[in-house]
Amino acid sequence: MNARTATLLGILGILLYALIGVQYLGSGLVMPYPWVFGMWALWIGGFYVLIRVFRSSPAWTPLVPLVAIVMWVVIVQLGSWLFDWTA
């Protein structure tokens, strides 16, 4: 894979991560606020990982948003089952 394609994939990953950030910001509609602050901290930590991956190998950057959305779904679903979180 050439450098231009890898950079384009990296930029796509960054844009997807920003879109997933909307999910993390809207988590307050589903879960109580102490948990929401933890989700926001998790998203910020993921942004740090995203930048590190983009700098080292940008072609792998789209995997970071995929992991982020899977983590969000798992956390919200577990909260729904264990703590009766509802919208």
C-alpha positions, 0 to 999 in steps of 0.5 A, a space after each residue: 500500500 502506498 503512502 497516499 492510500 495509507 494517509 487517506 485511510 488515516 484521515 477516514 479513521 479520524 473522521 469516523 472517530 469524530 462521528 463516534 464521538 457524537 455517540 459518546 457525547 450523547 451517552 447522557 441520554 442512556 446512562 447516569 452522569 458519573 458513567 457518562 464522564 467515564 465514557 467521555 474520558 474513555 473517548 479522549 483516551 481513544 483519541 490519544 490512541 488514534 493519534 499514536 496509530 495515525 503517526 506510526 501506521 495510518 492504514 490501521 487508523 480505521 480500526 480505532 473507531 471500530 473498537 470505540 463503537 464496539 466498546 460503546 455498545 458493550 458498555 451501554 448494553 451491560 449497563 442496561 442489563 446490570 443497572 437497568 439503564 433506559 433511554 
